[in-house]
Amino acid sequence: MKTLSTGAHAHTEFHDAKAAVAHLKLLYDQAVKFLCDQFMDAMQDGPPEGRIRAYYPEIRFTTTSYSRVDTRLSFGHVPNPGTYATTVTRPDLFENYLVQQIGLLIANHDQPVEIGYSNTPMPVHFAVANDPTISVPQQGAAAFSMRDVFDVPDLSNTNDDIVNGTYTPVDGIAPLAPFTAQRIDYSLARLSHYTATEAHHFQNHVLFTNYQFYVSEFEAYARAQLDDPDSGYTAFVSTGNSEITAGDQPLAASPKIPQMPTYHLKRADGSGITLVNIGVGPSNAKTATDHIAVLRPHAWLMVGHCAGLRNSQALGDFVLAHGYLREDHVLDNDLPPWVPIPALAEIQIALEDAVAKVTELQGYDLKRIMRTGTVATHDDRNWELRDQRGPVQRLSQSRAIALDMESATIAANGYRFRVPYGTLLCVSDKPLHGELKLPGMASNFYKEQVARHLMIGIRAMEQLREMPLERIHSRKLRAFDETAFL
């Protein structure tokens, strides 16, 4: 049997984070090359005798001390003595993240990390995904059964047990990071499919919207920024991975229209802004955030449209969510509805400051166009067509001021995945007051506010970008026994 095994490669201790990541990259590249070479040989010459197997590299950390560390940081340290480990994929993509997290671990505990191969097999599908010239045929299309020769994705290793708090340590080894390598590889593949852009284009600040108009506004803003040498932005990427570096360059048409068109205004250090048009519904919102979460963004915000529930609201008014009524139900099995989703002060302040700057309204005058309160997220777009007594009573009891189909899902998944979150919506209709979303009903005020809305989200992200990471990643997002890695 041809293998790359942990037995053949002993773990190596590292006191330097950059050297540790360099070794992770070496081990990962060796495993990927081995699988790709063997796969190509099998496709050309037929299956070999025995099984082809390579393993993900891993980071392992052990401490026997109960000595206290600097707990002002909500990450970068383990909670108790013991052994912790995580498998690693794509260390090239996650290099900065890994250097930061490993460096904090070494510094806080004054202990080395160990780098070596794990005992988790690497599926051949994820190994060849790094080479666009290679693809794995569907089951039955090859001359032999893929499962008989190569490891394939295993759902038992592709789950959210760690972030959901249901993980049971194996052999007494606790998790070091929120996601395993195979879970990350799965999401990287899904991101490419749903967004039609590769994962390396994603930036640390993510805006979600449910309205195509924002895409046009985002592209116009991006082109202006690329023509400004002082903006710090270096490139704009559209669907199909079409990339421009100057405002007057054309974007190539995408060969396909993805389910969730995604656009990236990039900075060299990854601190730019990604915009995802998730479309309508909590299922789309969950799908997008399930997969973007593995990239460990610094923050994500929802900037979409909503129904205003108060007579005092006007079309085009803004709603800053301070709480959420979760009637979307898509996360009930992962995060029970009784779990509160708190507002995060740093995000709320950034959004309110951005509204004030863009609208040039301050203090009490800001109340003319913005309300704060509970946003209800529903899973039925046509809820108005049912008997309204039940839904309207719950909306009234919750003191909700707006209703949409995505915001609570995005906030709840941010809470679940420890990604700072926030919501600023724009009122597009008022169904309880006879103003349905119909052609011709938008006022000039509404049109002007929609044009401002995206800019407010961008300004909020730019303000958050200036904050230290430890300030944004609040302890509100951390459980009792958290992973050391963010």
Secondary structure by P-SEA (a helix, b strand, c coil): ccccccccccbbbbccaaaaaaaaaaaaaaaaaaaaaaaaaaaacccccbbbbbbbbbbbbbbcccccccccccccccccbbbbbbbbcccccaaaaaaaaaaaaaaaccbbbbbccccbbbbcccccccccccccccccccccccccccccccccccccccccccccccccccccccccaaaaaaaaaaaaaaccccccccccbbbbbccaaaaaaaaaaaaaaaaccccccccccccccccccccccccccccccccbbbbbbccccccbbbbbcccccaaaaaaaaaacccccccbbbbbbbbbbccccccccbbbbccccccccccccccccccccccccaaaaaaaaaaaaaaaccccccccccccbbbbbbbcccccccccaaaaaaaaaaaccccccccaaaaaaaaaaaccccbbbbbbccccccccccccccccaaaaaaaaaaaaaaaaaaaaaaacccccccccccccccccccc
